[in-house]
């Protein structure tokens, strides 16, 4: 017994000495235990150097390691790391917080006219809080907040000639080599921002925040200073059990992405929460990639998610698969498209299946599920709810799509401007629609097969409020 007590006392003393050493660690030091780099406790002022040093130390080991943040709130400006292979971990979403300092200096040239420089922490400061270039990165168990007052998230930067003060990204991942990213139990939160330099206001979206993207995976690493000269990116992104609040986008994927696998959510409690955003999930342009978006709860002003083309400089040469299922999508604003897909006219790349989603439009003249120029997309077993809307499911210039078994009787069409619960526009063709007998269907397309007893003939069509599909808004970048 005495030997046992001695060992216990020795263990307690060792633990106490270790804790004291951590608490007394100089602000610029990093404590290493095996392959764990402990960052000194928050100093209450600026912890940028401490966190950057820990990330650098992990890379210098040449092997996987973990940067461990302690409890409390770390204040930081931009962090940039290349070839990081390891984990950045906190003590929990409610215990460890990374908080962006206000008025972050940005020296990134305007990509539209001047091209871009490789990000660093001195001569090329991007409007991104944390950038990882290449690597195998895991981030978990922490919160990241951007509390800056309206108009003060950055010192200002230009994008396509517009002055912007919003932070472009909280977490940005890009590279020229395979890059794999896993996000688990991370909370990201910005603030509403309706100043003239807020991204959403400057570009005419009518909704502003001090952050554009919560998380972004993108092939935007510049190969040269020429505008839009980027490396292609391949790899993976998994985002699970995380939350996004007061951002323009929650999770974003953009152009020059190929041979990648993107998982957002998942069953067994792995779904994510999106609220007070313009759009929950923003997926833009890819090739030879696979997407699985499931079991998320996404509420956005304009919609829960979209899949749309990126800039015209990225031309897809192969298709990508999108499985979108078992989600709850809500749009809280008017004129919204809660869930919609827009394919390229000349270079189609979307191969999609949408099933067992609940789609809710809360304001007037909105659309539940919109398919624009899609080819071979299947939509089945979804529930669409709303009132005073254009349509529950709309096919615009789409062909060879399959729509079956969707519950749309809870979607009320606006009596003056609406179309039908299921609508096929005059440019659609060769689609197959099967629905419940009480559903209201208007088929103005050609060579469609419609098996619905409630079909409305074109001669009885309601007044058309929009003669062409509403234009989608691809984010400038």
Protein Blocks (a to p, Z undefined) as FASTA:
>chain_A
ZZmmmmmmmmmmmmmmmmmmmmmpcfkbccdehjaccddddehlammlmmmmmmmmmmmn
opacdddddedjddddddddehiacddddfbjklbccdddehiacfbdcfklnopadddf
klmccfbfbdceehjdddehiadddfbcehilpgbiaeehiacfbdfbfbdcddjbdcdd
ddehiacdddddfbfklmklmnonopacfbfbfbdcddfbcfbfcehiacddedddddeh
iacehifblbdcdehiahiacdehjeehlaccdehifblbdcehiehiacddehiacddf
kbmbdcddddfklccfbdcddddehiacddfbghiafbacdddfklccbdcddehiacdd
fbghiafbdcehiahiacehiacddehifbfbdcehiahiacehiafklpccdfklmmbf
bdcdfkbghiacdddfkbccddfbehiacddfkbccfklgccdfbfbdcddddddZZ
